[in-house]
Amino acid sequence: MKQTTNDTASTTAAGPLYHAFHVAETASGKRWIRIGTVFAHEDGQGASLILDALPFNFDGRVVLRTPKAE
């Protein structure tokens, strides 16, 4: 998987460091909704969080989890 971002992040083929989730509380429990991905900068000095969506009831909290083999 190849991801290209803006000037602050380089192109990486190593894959994502984390997936970003919003955890919604529902009547039947917690619902994990994937909203983005984190990619490391090529120089190892940081990372970029790329959001694909923001939940309607967003409380400002984003949960980062390591990717699992699908």
N, C-alpha and C positions, 0 to 999 in steps of 0.2 A: 504494500500500500504506500503510495507516494502522496505526500501532503505539501502544498505550497502555501505559504502565508505571506504577510507583508514584510517590510524591511527589518523589523525587529526579530524575526525568526527566519531561519534558513530552511531550505528544503530538506526533508528527511525521509529515508526509506526504511528506517528502523522500526517504524510503527508507533502507536500511541503509548505514552507512559501511563495514562489513566483515561477512564471514561468518566464523564461528569453526569450526575444524576440529581434530579429534584425528587425528594421523598414526600409524597402526598399522603396525608392521613385520611383514610376513608372509613366508612362504617364497618367494613370487613377487614381492616388492618392497614398496613402501610403498602403503598404502591410506588415502586421505583420506576421513574420515567427518565430515560436517557436523553440528555439535552445537549451534550457536546463531548469534546475530546481534548486531551492535553498532549501536546507534542513538545519534545525537548528541542532547545536551540542547538544547532550544530556545534557551537563553541563550548557547550556544557555550562554556560553561565545563567541559564534560566529556561523558561518554558512558555508556551503560548496556550491559553485556554480559548478554544474555538467553539463558540456556542451556536448550535443549530436552532435553538428555540428557547424561549423563556415562558415558564408556566403562567397562567392567568393569575393565580393566587400566589405569586412568587414572594417569598419572605426574605430573600437575600442570601439564603443558605444554599451552597452547592456542595454535594458530596462527591469526592473523588475516590474511585476504586480502580485497582489494577485490572487490566483486561483479562478475561478468561478465554481459553480456547473455545471456539464455537463449534 
